[in-house]
Amino acid sequence: MSAEQTQGAGEAVAEPMTQLDYAQDRLEERDSGVASVAALLSGLGAGLGVLSVYFAPMILGFVAIGAAILGLAIAGDRDRFAKIALMIAVVGWLAGSIIAVFTGASPLSLKMG
């Protein structure tokens, strides 16, 4: 059927959508490259924050917090995951530091002296 043809009730038949029309009308907008980098940095920060509870909190914790802060700075105020990743990194660093102080050692920690 073409756009000129009518259905039984006298209504005009709409033209079929092209792939480009479908993509513009129906699909969600893709993330930009900057948003993807911010999400990756936030994910790295959250993952390292969890690892810093047990492994070398002073090294991994600071790297986790740095990555999460960079992810939050790039994402800006509009990304909730970046804020959550920063909280996970800070809590992981803090918990790992407290555990390392009370147990006297942490696996993979640097030995001074």
N, C-alpha and C positions, 0 to 999 in steps of 0.2 A: 504494500500500500504506500502510496506517496502522500505528501502533506496535503495534496489537493483533494484526496478522497475523503468521503464522510462515512461515519458509522450510521447505524440504523436510525438514531434519534436526530440526525441532522448536525451532529457535532463534528468538528474538524479533527482529524487524526494528527497527533503531534509527530514531529519528525523524530526519528530515532536518535539517541544520543551518540556522539562520537566518543572515543576513548578520552580525548582531551576534555570534552565537556564533563564526562563522568568524573575525571580526576579533579577538575576544578570545583565541581558542585558537591560531590559526595564524600570524597576522601579528606581526611584531616591534613592539616599543614605538616610538612616534615620539619624536624628540628634542624636548626642551622648547625654548622660545624662548631661554632662557639658554644652552643648549648650542649652539644655532645661532649666536647672537651670538659666543660664544667661538670657534667654528670660523671664522666670517667674519673676526674680528680676527686670528686666527692665520694665516689665509690671506693677509690683507693684509700682515701682518708678514713672512711668507716671501717674498711677491712683491716687496715694497719692498726686502727684504734682497738679493735677486738683482739688482734694478735698481741698488742702491747700489754695486755693484762698479764700475760705469762712470759713473753719473750722480750727482754731488754727494753723496759718501758721508757728509759731515758733516751734511747736512740729511736726506736720505732714510734714511740709516742709523739716525739717532736716532729718527725717526718709526717706522721698521720695528721697532726694538727696543722702543719704547714700546707699539706695537700688539701685538707678540708677548707682551710681559709682561702686558698687560691680558687677552689671550686666555688665557694660562696661569693668571692669577689667577682668572678667572671659571670656567675649566674645572676647576681643581683638579688633584689628583694622578691622576685617573682617565683623562685624555685624553693619549695619547701624541703625537698630532699637534701639540699645543700646545708640547710640549717640543722637538720637531724643528723647528718653526717658529722658536722662539727661537734655536736653534743656527744655523739658516740666516741669520737676521737678523744675529746677532753676527759670523758668519764673513764675510758679505757686507760688513758695515760695516768690519771689520778689513782685509779684502783690498782694498776700495775705498780705504781710507785709506792703506794702504801704497803702492798704485799711484799715488795722487794725490801723495804725498810724493816718490816717486822720479821721476815724470814732470814734476813741477813744476806741473801744472795738471790740472784735471778738467773735462770739459764741464759746463756749467751750474753751475759753482761760483761762489760769490760772490767778486767781485774787491774786495780790500781795498786802498784807497789808490791 
